[in-house]
Amino acid sequence: MLSKLKIAALLIALPLLILSCRKSMVGVTGTCSSNYADSSYQHPKHLQYQAILEKYKKRGLPGIAVLLEDEDGVWVGSIGKADIKSGIDFKPCTISKVASITKMMFASAVFQLVEQGKVNLDDKVSKWIDKDIIKHVKNSEMSTLRDLLQHSSGIYDIIDDGDFYLAVLNNPNKKWEAEELIKFAYDKPTKLEYKTPALKGSYSNTNTLLLTMCIEKITGEPHAKWMNELVIQKLGLSNTIYHSHDNLPSSVAQGYYDLYNNGSIVNVSNLITGNGHGYNGIYSNVLDLHKFIKALFIDKTLVSQASLDIMQTFIADDESGNLGVGLLQQYKKIFPNDMGIGHSGRELGYSGDAHYFPTKNNRIFINLVNYGTNGKTALRQVFYDMRDEFVTELLK
């Protein structure tokens, strides 16, 4: 969530963004096509779901794609524009930035490395990260790789840093190196006191950044190689890209945000907040995300049940007091007894969710929207209202 400091940073630095002459990484959006055999119109709730899409398009969301699965099958639908200026429709096949849903894919690769004996989750971070970095990142010396995964390290979150957002705006499209990003956590206060065993957790993108750095030292290879081989290629996710390691195709949706909080949305597609460091960078569509969720949770073809059990272990969130900080996230607002397990994604110009509901016959909810909800704007609540209305209908 963007703080007032971050919003101020965005506004202050905007003139620098406008003057930038860097080549855009997200170009003009092209149309997409898919061989997906869609039978959504036959689903018993087709009219209800379509009405929800139309409702939230009227309320101002630029483009929306939703996929739901229940006992009656899969329903997929979309509405709005992937590129407003060019008039390109947002379709189920449209590729959009999934933001922190990336963490779930990265973790799936890490646990496969654990199962192969390549990675030990109880290794100290300090075993793999240079001491000149460790001495500047509080709590990193005693934290383990497991702490990084389950967000129990208490390490400062670079996404909470105003200087980081100023740097993003002053350097749009910059391909950030891990060693550059970690400096935004240097000598910053911890989010919570480190304890073992962990009694509380606090979500921090820096945890995942450090984990990618550790994985690369352990394996001697780029972590993106493992992301591609163990998740993307393994599942045949042909419309999933790990940016900035891989180039983006032309079918990527533009991302929008109400930058001035005045009801006028601005294209912020090329404000790159550290893509490709585990905490974000995946671009995908709802069809590929569905394959991933099915493989991970239902078919269990990615990791073992033992690994999945660890992934689904949650500890108390220091910020909210609820059970929910961990390798995955829980969606529990509407039906607390029927929690959705998966991950949400929130970025400057993109939002999404990918959850399954084990207590409701493994029903699945996935959505991608090309509007950023990391900041308090009117459309932020519209997005959450849409999400809640779809889940309410799905779980009936």
Buried (B, 14 or more C-beta within 10 A) or exposed (E): EBBEEBBBBBEEBBEEBEEBEEEEBBBEBBBBEBEBEEEBEEBEBBEBBBEBBBBBBEBBBBBBBBBBBBEEEBBBBBBBBBBBEEEBBBBBBBBBBBBBBBBBBBBBBBBBBBEEEEBBBEBBBBEBBEEEBBEBBBBBBBBBBBBBBBBBBBBBBBBBBBEBBBBBBBBBBBBBEBEEBBBBBEEBEBBBEBEEEBEBBBBBBBBBBBBBBBBBEBBEEBBBBBBBEBBBEBBEBEBBBBBBBBEBBEBBBBBBBBBBBEEEBBBBBBBBBBBBBBBBBBBBBBBBBBBBBBBBBEEEEBBEEEBBEBBBEBBBBBBEEEBBBBBBBBBBEBBEEBBBBBBBBBBBBBBBBBBBBBEBEBBBBBBBBBBBBBBBBEBBEBBEBBBEBBBEBBBE
